[in-house]
């Protein structure tokens, strides 16, 4: 998962597999979580008996991922956190599946690939788009600090992360089929 790069504001920096450290943090609240991702990936990529490839996925959307989101929105159990310009990397589940198949067929052993679409979107914007596309009640807008009791969710909605998928495009021949989760949610809702 791309959150292995850390839960923080990366600003306008675009994260790549080659230039950014995976599993680095200065936040003790998520250090064990990131250490788990770092160790799991290092063990797999360094294994002598297998040819391991790491796929670092963005947040999932699309068929198979939207249903629980829509259910929470219908029950008014999911707020839309104010993004304040923050964005997160996303990937359609079908595109993620294609990336797995392409990595098995043509990925380089020992390599990691970021699997994200081309249009990062804030979590609050994603929630509002889903509500609009599926005709659910409009979610309540809340400031991020209200998520503080749910420490993982709080860090995620405060993360600002742009992630490059150039390596997956160049080496695997993978491209996202959608222009981001906004388009993906609207297409799914229209079915």
Residue, then its C-alpha position, 0 to 999 in steps of 0.5 A: x500500500x502506498x501509505x508505506x511511504x508515510x502518513x504526512x503532508x508531502x506537499x507537491x512532491x511526487x513520490x516514486x519507488x526510486x527516490x522515496x524511502x518506503x516505511x519511513x516515519x517520524x510519527x510514533x502513532x503509526x511507526x509499528x504499522x509502517x514497520x510492518x509494511x517495511x519488514x513484510x516487503x523487505x522479506x518478500x523482495x529479499x527472499x532467495x527462494x521466490x522472485x518477489x515483486x511488490x505492488x503498492x496500491x492506492x486507496x481502492x474504489x470501483x465495483x467491490x469497493x464502493x458498496x460499503x462506502x455507499x451503505x455508510x453514506x445511506x446510513x449517514x455514518x460517514x462524514x466528508x472531512x475538509x480536504x484543504x487541498x490535500x489529496x490521496x492516491x486512488x486506484x480502481x479495483x479492476x485496474x489493480x487486478x490488471x496490474x497484478x496480472x501484468x506484474x506476474x507476467x512481466x514484472x522485474x523480480x525484486x522491484x516495487x511498483x506504485x499502482x495508482x491512477x493519474x488523478x489524486x483526490x482528497x478523501x472528503x471530495x471522494x466521499x462527496x462525489x460518491x454521495x452525489x453519484x449514488x444519490x445518498x444523503x449529503x454527508x456532513x462536512x467535518x474538520x479533520x480534528x474530529x477524526x482524532x479519536x480514530x487515530x488511523x483515519x485521522x492520519x490518513x485524512x490529514x495525509x497529502x500524497x501525490x504518487x507516480x505510476x510512471x514505473x508501472x506504466x513503463x515496465x509493466x505496460x499498465x495504465x489506469x482505465x479511468x481518469x480518477x475516482x470521480x469518473x470511476x464512481x460516476x460510471x459505476x453509479x450509472x450502471 
